Amino acid sequence: MLETLDVLIVEDDRKTAEHLEKYLKKQEDIHQVDQVQSAEEALEMLRLVDYDVVVLDLVMPSCDGFGFLERMANMREGAHPDAIVVSAINSEEVIRKSFSLGAKYYMIKPFAEEIMYRRIWDVVKLKQPAEPGGGAVLVKDSADITQRITDLFLMIGVPPHLKGYQYLKEAVRLAVDDRMIVYSITKKLYPEVAKAFDVTATKVELAIRHAIEVMWERGNMNDLDKALGFRVSSNGHKPTNGEFIALLADKLLSQGV
């Protein structure tokens, strides 16, 4: 098992890159962090350093994230770090394409540096062989997870009297158990929630959207930002159902549920 990691940040937004670089460099188990603003610079860096993980912005000038992943796949063996794609684009088609080109994880912007740090280690651990006799399995306590979700909803002000409250709780629980389910929200997540409550997937989608809109209109953004650890509403963009569920699941996972 690796004890420290080398990370390359490929991000043309200098402020975002600098904040993430600063946070990662404070972590004792991160050995080296470099940042570049273009895919071309990143490919040059990969020829010089055997990074463990590359955090890749999908939308960049000249060569986008897809082009970078394709070109990285044709490089020498040591130049194939695990890739985490970050983007404000929340599209199942875009996410599927990212994975098909070799990405190990996809995160929606904005994201908290703490959660990114945890995901960096998550993707590395996925490919590490288990130690002999060390195959411990973490069994999640469903009652504890449900209580944590309830506590989080109370903090951020999700209206408990709305039907979407229960659907949203179940959706977040499913996303905690299987983080990848948020990338198939219409084909997997909504149907799973609908099955649990014996309703249609369309009713689940609309009820969750209504709950989020009511919470947003009530102006609880400060509580939401405080609970998640970063400004969700910094760009004035109201999160989609999938974005909101992913944000809450990431928060709970970062707490070690």
Buried (B, 14 or more C-beta within 10 A) or exposed (E): EEEEBBBBBBBBEEEBBEBBBEBBEEBEEBBBBBBBBBBBBBBEBBEEBEBBBBBBBBEBEEBBBBBBBEBBEEEEEEBBBBBBBBBEBBEBEBBEBBBEBBBBBBBBBBBBBBBBBBBBBBBBEEEEEEEEEEEEEEEEEEEEBBEBBBEBBEBBBBBEEBBBBBBBBBBBBBBBEEBEBBBBBEEBBBBBBBEBBEBEBEBBBBBBBBBBEBBBEEEBBEBBBEBBEBBBBEEEEEBBBBBBBBBBBBBBBBEEB
